[in-house]
Amino acid sequence: MCNGSLPPNVTNATFGVALDAFRKALGGAFVVTSSDGLAAYLDPFAPGDAGQHAASAALIPASVDDIRAVLRIANQYHIPLWTVSTGRNFAYGGAAPRVAGSVVLDLKRMNQILEVDETLSYALVEPGVSYFDLYQHLMARQSALWLDPPAAGWGSVVGNTLERGFGTTPYGDHAAMQCGMEVVLANGDVVRTGMGAMRDSRSWQVFKAGFGPSYDGIFMQSNFGIVTKMGMWLMPRPAGFRLCHFKFRHDGDLPAIIDTMRPLRLDETIQSQVVVEHAVRWAAGVSTRSQWYKGPGPMPDTAIDAMAKTLGIGRWNMRFCLYGPEDLVAARLRVIERAFSAIADARLDANAWMPATTMPEGGGDQSQVGVPGMAAFQLLNWRGGTGAHVDFSPVCPPTGRDALAQYHLVRTRAADFGFDYYGGFTAGPRHMHHIFAAIFNKDDPVQTEAAHALLATLIEQCGQAGYGQYRTHLDYMDRAAAQYDFNDHALMRLSEAIKLALDPQGILSPGKQGIGGTRFTP
Ligand code: ADP
């Protein structure tokens, strides 16, 4: 039987029958019910009781046929399934399901890199392929293609892209670089999107739309299907690159930084995503908080200034990378330097141009040249104790006015709850992701509760100011979805209508992004 909780509205006896059927379909080793086994599916950074999102079991299929068998059983016994690819969606819930007692459908065994096309610059992968796996594969075959890693390289290409994750190269908008999916629907039907809808397509990974409506987008951040294959465009390795870091001395420089950066990003003088980070975020990558401040409450400005001076960084720090032949890169940098010279006390630190066959040393920088890493987890040591974080992630238009409004709101509320502003902006041409991490010691219930309350407050108050989340932790999915309220929540009505049509039993990831959860939640 099972040591965990039960799926909602399912009796112990019925769940036992379903588990036996799952075991018959997958083999006993791939049906996890022990408490030790299920501990791996708890949210490691839960801003509260991780048990509120505990799975009742986990299933580890090896193929599309296995998934179809699982779906038959789940439909028969009304068992909710929460799909993950590698389950490393840390700070947003990890592998844990939204609705307690759901069964996690863990696709890590489906980990084939099915194709890398050097001529057309794409890869076709299964859900269990991590960024590290794909990177190793590209290295081993001496590929002339780069991938775009997100902050932590151990997660999957499929999971990160479906969550609309991002990185920092010119291919940093993962959802925009995705082309073609294979999806298993709740009724077991297997669909290929775009050009893949042709049996012998030669264009599945090169043209997104296909013929008729395009569907890839509806399988992102949704619970409408189980994605089993995905095409990703890869970046042709450039001749060389130059990593650049501007340091800005004054807290009040933020609007000028954003307004100077935007046109350069829009006209692609700056090709990569641009990361504009607060001093605290930079410092947390290389030091711990107690080195700089031991007093109560958030770090005061004086301590932040002293820290920035000692570390040789700015109050704001802007990272980007230029790519191409040396003379072209030099010309781009001249234009950029000229633009930023209008901001007093701005300083540029640029590495020398390097051919793309050599790689720079060091965490964050490496991701801008296609090398995945794990440096992002350094922040867990910032506050001491057992570090965890939960992320607040509003979309911000790339204007100085909007950036300043969000920064002030987030920094002030964070301070109210005792948190430092650990934040920054990652800029594409027409939007920025503003990411703030509430870092807490998860062994400290007071800090944990404060992180939880802060996130809820920020989502509400940013929503009132017209800013919505691009992604959120399991605990806040309904709250974040509620901010999308045009025409009395017409978007949610559309999502619920699609959900009902595709998954009438509501078995796929109930509650994901606020969709289809009511059957299972009080
Ligand atoms: P990571 O790649 O970071 O390990 P996860 O595997 O945790 O990411 O996936 C992140 C989220 O994306 C999951 O919580 C789930 O909602 C969704 N997801 C992941 N993989 C799939 C998939 N193959 N099909 C449908 N949804 C998925």
Residues whose N, C-alpha, C, O or C-beta is under 5 A from the ligand:
A	BS01	ADP	T83 V84 S85 T86 G87 R88 N89 G94 P127 G155 S156 G159 N160 L162 E163 S222 G225 I226 V227
